[in-house]
Amino acid sequence: MRLKPGHTVGAALSRRLPEKRMIIQSDTGARFVRLSPFAQLSAICGATTLFAWTIFASAALFTDTIDTGGVRAEAERKQALYEQRLNALSAERDRSVQQARAAQARAGAALSEMSLMQSALLASEDRRRELEGGLNSFRTALHRMTGERDEARAALQETQGLLAQAEDDGQQRQTRVSDMETVISFLSEALETAGAERDRTVSEARRAEGRVSELLYEARLTDERNDRIFEQLEEAVEVSLTPLDEMFRRVGYEPERVIESIRRGYSGQGGPLTPISFSTSNRTPDESSARANAILREMDRVNLYRIAVQKIPFHMPVSGTYRFTSGFGPRWGRMHNGSDFAAAHGSPIYATADGVVSHAGWSAGYGQMIKVRHDFGVETRYAHLSRIHVRVGQSISRGDRIGDMGNSGRSTGTHLHYEIRESGKPVNPMTYIRAARDVF
């Protein structure tokens, strides 16, 4: 008779794990427990499975711990490198600020020197014109006296001829001869006086011509010196304007549109940048005046840029020791609309541009938040503050302390959440900060 497979397995299992019986005795009685081969097999399999699972979980936990330590060390190393880069960029920014200020100081000194040189040139031009007028007068007088001298000589010759004829007339003409001699003596003295006056006039005319030559030489030297001053001024203005133009273009502003907008708001005239005019007539200004006015127009453009910089958020909202902890863009499956800066609790928060406070209080996940409305449709937001120092409707200036850093609202630690919005649309704040880093 053939056995079924189940009976075969059962028989083999009974040989390996024979049935066991256990007696459990207590105060109240005794209990009989029977352990079949299948029950023993199930207990052994369960214990083996639990032991294998314990080993596997321990190995996985150990491996995860090793991997996490490596990632953390790498993150700390990158953070240290990033902070070193930030310190280097900050030092470079300070050097650029010093160079820009030095260029502006040189431009102011050169402009003052140019004004003094232009005044001296105007005075020398007046003296030259006066000397030319006097020289022309001397030449006219000399020509007139030369003609009078020639006429006196002709009269003398005529008188001498008449005198020779009168000597033959005798005693009757003696009186007339005496009168004629008196006249001749007077004419001779007058002729000598005219000759001496002519000599003095010629000498003065020669001295005047020499002085005119000296003035012309001085004027030429002044023109050359002015050319060098103009070249230095033009170079200084260009060095100041070029990085400013580039800074506005980096953040999407057309420089001419910014300048025109600021000019409409500041339309007053007068002061040191008033156009120069060295002519009292309606003649076209000379080359020096045109160049000076062109430099003044460019310097006025620099001043308008300076005003615009105060109204656009190029400034950093924090200073001193801080860390850049999160940037603009997707984060954890959601859009992060600003940049995060971490520092000590209560660190000062500064306004990044001139503006008017439109919100100062609690705002859901932002916690304690300040909104500032600026020109050109720009708005800045400062969130998760611990304290607010401004009120709604208050006008603030760039660099004013408006709040303190905190951890209010939906936040994982003390930091500032900083946003810039253009016409209500969030943009990357670092675009503005990086654009100004090489200029200020």
Protein Blocks (a to p, Z undefined) as FASTA:
>chain_A
ZZdfklmmmmmmmmmmgcdddddddfkbccdddddfklmmmmmmmmmmmmmmmmmmmmmm
mmmmmmmmmmmmmmmmmmmmmmmmmmmmmmmmmmmmmmmmmmmmmmmmmmmmmmmmmmmm
mmmmmmmmmmmmmmmmmmmmmmmmmmmmmmmmmmmmmmmmmmmmmmmnojmlmmmmmmmm
mmmmmmmmmmmmmmmmmmmmmmmmmmmmmmmmmmmmmmmmmmmmmmmmmmmmmmmmmmmm
mmmmmmmmmnopafklmmmmmmmmmmcgedjklccdfbfbfbdcdfklmmmmmmmmmmmm
mmmmmmmmmmpcfbcfbehjdddfbdcddeehiacfbdcddddehiacddfbdcddfbdc
dehjnmpadddddehhiacddehiabdcbdehiacdehiafbdcdfehjdfbdcdddddd
eehiacdfklmmmmmmmmZZ
